């Protein structure tokens, strides 16, 4: 392969990589989302919520945590729009607002399961 053809091929590959690259803002947002869900206690909360809507008492028991710590992590998840809440009588019920997050977690878990 001559140098000209190699150069053209190189340019095509670089152009393809650049055209599929998200904006810097989108990359920053992705990184922030990964950072939020990568904290172990928040990840456990999300795994518990994968089963459906839960109140803080149910979440606390499901993740073997304490209510104060769970409430703090729920606030972080809610502030980052990963979960949502609604009031039902005296209870506040939490659920996942972005199901793509559960898809990513599921893929990661599946990958771990395959490597055991």
C-alpha positions in Angstrom: 0.0 0.0 0.0 1.5 3.3 -1.0 1.8 6.3 1.3 -1.0 8.3 -0.4 -3.5 5.4 0.2 -2.3 4.9 3.8 -2.8 8.7 4.4 -6.3 8.6 2.9 -7.2 5.6 5.0 -5.9 7.3 8.1 -7.9 10.4 7.4 -11.1 8.3 6.9 -10.6 6.6 10.2 -9.9 9.8 12.1 -13.0 11.5 10.5 -15.2 8.5 11.5 -13.9 8.6 15.1 -14.5 12.4 15.3 -18.0 12.2 13.8 -19.1 9.7 16.3 -17.6 11.6 19.3 -20.1 13.3 21.6 -19.6 17.0 22.5 -17.4 17.9 25.4 -20.5 18.8 27.4 -22.0 15.4 26.7 -18.8 13.6 27.7 -18.7 15.6 31.0 -22.3 14.7 31.7 -21.6 11.0 31.0 -18.7 11.1 33.3 -20.7 12.7 36.0 -23.4 10.0 35.7 -20.9 7.2 35.9 -19.4 8.9 39.0 -22.8 9.0 40.7 -23.7 5.4 40.0 -20.2 4.1 40.7 -20.4 4.7 44.5 -21.2 1.3 46.0 -24.0 2.3 48.3 -25.8 4.2 45.5 -25.2 1.2 43.2 -26.9 -1.1 45.8 -29.8 1.3 46.0 -30.3 1.3 42.2 -30.1 -2.5 42.2 -32.8 -2.6 44.9 -35.0 -0.1 42.9 -34.6 -2.3 39.8 -37.2 -4.5 41.5 -39.7 -1.6 41.5 -40.8 1.3 43.6 -39.7 1.3 47.3 -40.0 3.6 50.3 -36.9 4.5 52.3 -37.5 1.9 54.9 -37.7 -0.9 52.3 -34.5 0.4 50.6 -32.7 0.6 53.9 -33.6 -3.0 54.7 -32.8 -4.2 51.2 -29.3 -2.7 51.2 -28.5 -3.4 54.9 -27.9 0.3 55.5 -29.0 2.9 58.0 -31.8 5.3 57.2 -29.7 8.5 57.4 -27.1 7.2 55.0 -29.7 5.8 52.6 -31.6 9.1 52.6 -28.4 11.0 51.8 -27.6 8.7 48.9 -31.3 9.0 47.7 -30.9 12.8 47.6 -27.8 12.5 45.5 -29.4 10.1 43.1 -32.5 12.4 42.9 -30.4 15.5 42.4 -28.8 13.8 39.5 -32.1 12.8 38.0 -31.4 9.1 38.2 -34.3 8.4 40.5 -37.6 10.1 41.1 -40.0 10.1 44.0 -43.7 10.5 44.7 -45.8 10.8 47.8 -48.3 8.1 48.7 -50.0 9.0 52.0 -47.2 9.3 54.6 -44.7 7.5 52.5 -42.4 8.7 49.8 -41.8 6.1 47.1 -38.7 6.1 45.0 -38.2 4.6 41.6 -35.6 4.8 38.8 -36.3 7.7 36.4 -33.7 6.8 33.8 -34.0 3.1 32.8 -30.9 3.4 30.7 -29.0 3.4 34.0 -30.4 0.0 34.9 -29.5 -1.2 31.4 -25.9 -0.2 31.9 -25.8 -1.7 35.4 -27.3 -4.9 34.0 -24.7 -5.1 31.3 -21.9 -4.7 33.8 -23.4 -7.4 36.1 -23.9 -9.7 33.1 -20.2 -9.1 32.2 -19.1 -10.0 35.7 -21.4 -13.1 35.8 -19.8 -14.3 32.5 -16.3 -14.0 33.9 -16.9 -16.1 37.1 
